[in-house]
Amino acid sequence: MSQQVVGIVMDRLLTDEDLRLRFIVEPVETLADLHALGFELTSDEIDLFVQTNPRTWFWTARGAEPHVH
């Protein structure tokens, strides 16, 4: 199921710093390596990952917490 694979890849990019940094520098190569590991993405999904603003992958849960005043 492609939607599930997209979610797994997103989760890995958000939680695995080494993978995230490699993806920022070499997005296509990183996705190709993930594909070789069994994470099959469509060409449209690959395009969306590559076109995503790199800052997206540096979001943290802490950034989503409401501020306490």
Legacy VTK file of the C-alpha trace (Angstrom):
# vtk DataFile Version 3.0
C-alpha trace
ASCII
DATASET POLYDATA
POINTS 69 float
0.000 0.000 0.000
1.631 3.201 -1.210
0.027 5.520 1.355
1.494 3.402 4.136
4.961 3.522 2.541
4.759 7.316 2.202
3.913 7.544 5.912
6.815 5.299 6.869
9.274 7.309 4.750
7.979 10.560 6.257
8.340 9.151 9.766
11.893 8.040 9.063
12.828 11.450 7.650
11.430 13.162 10.728
13.038 10.828 13.269
16.322 9.648 11.723
18.755 12.556 11.682
21.376 10.805 9.539
18.790 9.842 6.924
17.296 13.344 7.007
20.646 15.054 6.459
21.531 12.667 3.656
18.126 13.276 2.057
18.685 17.049 2.135
22.011 16.656 0.309
21.096 13.750 -2.011
17.305 13.363 -2.163
17.042 11.142 -5.239
19.880 8.863 -4.177
18.438 8.546 -0.669
15.011 7.623 -2.020
16.637 5.123 -4.405
18.368 3.473 -1.443
15.075 3.328 0.455
13.473 1.774 -2.618
16.204 -0.876 -2.656
15.291 -1.639 0.963
11.674 -2.279 -0.083
10.094 1.161 0.331
8.404 1.377 -3.065
7.234 4.870 -4.000
5.553 5.949 -7.216
7.284 8.480 -9.455
4.733 11.112 -8.336
5.494 10.394 -4.671
9.227 10.644 -5.331
8.686 13.984 -7.090
6.704 15.293 -4.118
9.402 14.258 -1.648
12.115 15.870 -3.774
10.108 19.101 -4.197
9.263 19.410 -0.502
10.868 22.338 1.315
13.849 20.823 3.192
12.859 22.713 6.362
9.805 20.454 6.554
11.980 17.536 7.683
13.399 19.499 10.613
9.993 19.983 12.268
9.834 18.533 15.751
6.976 17.634 18.040
8.289 20.267 20.431
7.586 22.902 17.798
3.921 21.916 17.806
3.391 22.218 21.549
1.393 25.221 22.722
3.363 27.845 24.592
2.766 28.067 28.326
2.468 31.636 29.607
LINES 1 70
69 0 1 2 3 4 5 6 7 8 9 10 11 12 13 14 15 16 17 18 19 20 21 22 23 24 25 26 27 28 29 30 31 32 33 34 35 36 37 38 39 40 41 42 43 44 45 46 47 48 49 50 51 52 53 54 55 56 57 58 59 60 61 62 63 64 65 66 67 68
